[in-house]
Amino acid sequence: MPAQSGYPRAGQLRPARAAGEGKQGQQAGQRRAGDGGLRLAQAACLAGLAYAALSVYWAAGGTWLLSTVGATLGQPGHGGDLGIIVAVGAASVLKIIGAIVPLAAAGVTPWPAAAARRRQLRMLAWAEAAVLTLYGLVLTGAGLLVQSGVIAAAAGADHRALAWHAYLWDPWFLVWGVLVTAALVRSRPPLSPSHRAGPAAPAPR
């Protein structure tokens, strides 16, 4: 008697999977995606907090790397100006918020969020990712063009500050935005079974 193969013959239906096999595979995939989103959200948070720490340091009167920023903040005699301190402090707060939002949107904060609040956080995080990425991309591209000589720097420009912006400060925004985008993509919530199954077939008349 010929041995029977475990595979179905042509025209035969495939045997149904074990009851929990498909669900376990789906849960394992969700865990892997969640782990990837967690790591990326943590990296984005670290990038934002590090940038915010520098702003807090400068607002508190620190001078390390201050001359590489250029503009009014880096000019002698302006470090103690109240308006500048308030502006730098506000930038610090925004950076801290921007660092925490991706963690909350990816669902990796210690406090749980309702579904509606989670959607709002993800929308806010997507807006943050777009602003950071576009801002960093445009400024980094312009800075590199200046450094390569394609675009001439303005007369009296601080060339040292321009170089630091082209190679560090502006790319930092770009990397931060890319990390937020990647974290949102990897932590995307799975579709419900109704969405995966597609539209229901019309009932026979």
Rosetta blueprint (number, residue, H / E / L):
1 M L
2 P L
3 A L
4 Q L
5 S L
6 G L
7 Y L
8 P L
9 R L
10 A L
11 G L
12 Q L
13 L L
14 R L
15 P L
16 A L
17 R L
18 A L
19 A L
20 G L
21 E H
22 G H
23 K H
24 Q H
25 G H
26 Q H
27 Q H
28 A H
29 G H
30 Q H
31 R H
32 R H
33 A H
34 G H
35 D H
36 G H
37 G H
38 L H
39 R H
40 L H
41 A H
42 Q H
43 A H
44 A H
45 C H
46 L H
47 A H
48 G H
49 L H
50 A H
51 Y H
52 A H
53 A H
54 L H
55 S H
56 V H
57 Y H
58 W H
59 A H
60 A L
61 G L
62 G L
63 T L
64 W L
65 L L
66 L H
67 S H
68 T H
69 V L
70 G L
71 A L
72 T L
73 L L
74 G L
75 Q L
76 P L
77 G L
78 H L
79 G L
80 G L
81 D L
82 L H
83 G H
84 I H
85 I H
86 V H
87 A H
88 V H
89 G H
90 A H
91 A H
92 S H
93 V H
94 L H
95 K H
96 I H
97 I H
98 G H
99 A H
100 I H
101 V H
102 P H
103 L H
104 A H
105 A H
106 A L
107 G L
108 V L
109 T L
110 P L
111 W L
112 P L
113 A L
114 A L
115 A H
116 A H
117 R H
118 R H
119 R H
120 Q H
121 L H
122 R H
123 M H
124 L H
125 A H
126 W H
127 A H
128 E H
129 A H
130 A H
131 V H
132 L H
133 T H
134 L H
135 Y H
136 G H
137 L H
138 V H
139 L H
140 T H
141 G H
142 A H
143 G H
144 L H
145 L H
146 V H
147 Q H
148 S H
149 G L
150 V L
151 I L
152 A L
153 A L
154 A L
155 A L
156 G L
157 A L
158 D L
159 H H
160 R H
161 A H
162 L H
163 A H
164 W H
165 H H
166 A H
167 Y H
168 L H
169 W H
170 D H
171 P H
172 W H
173 F H
174 L H
175 V H
176 W H
177 G H
178 V H
179 L H
180 V H
181 T H
182 A H
183 A H
184 L H
185 V H
186 R H
187 S L
188 R L
189 P L
190 P L
191 L L
192 S L
193 P H
194 S H
195 H H
196 R H
197 A H
198 G L
199 P L
200 A L
201 A L
202 P L
203 A L
204 P L
205 R L
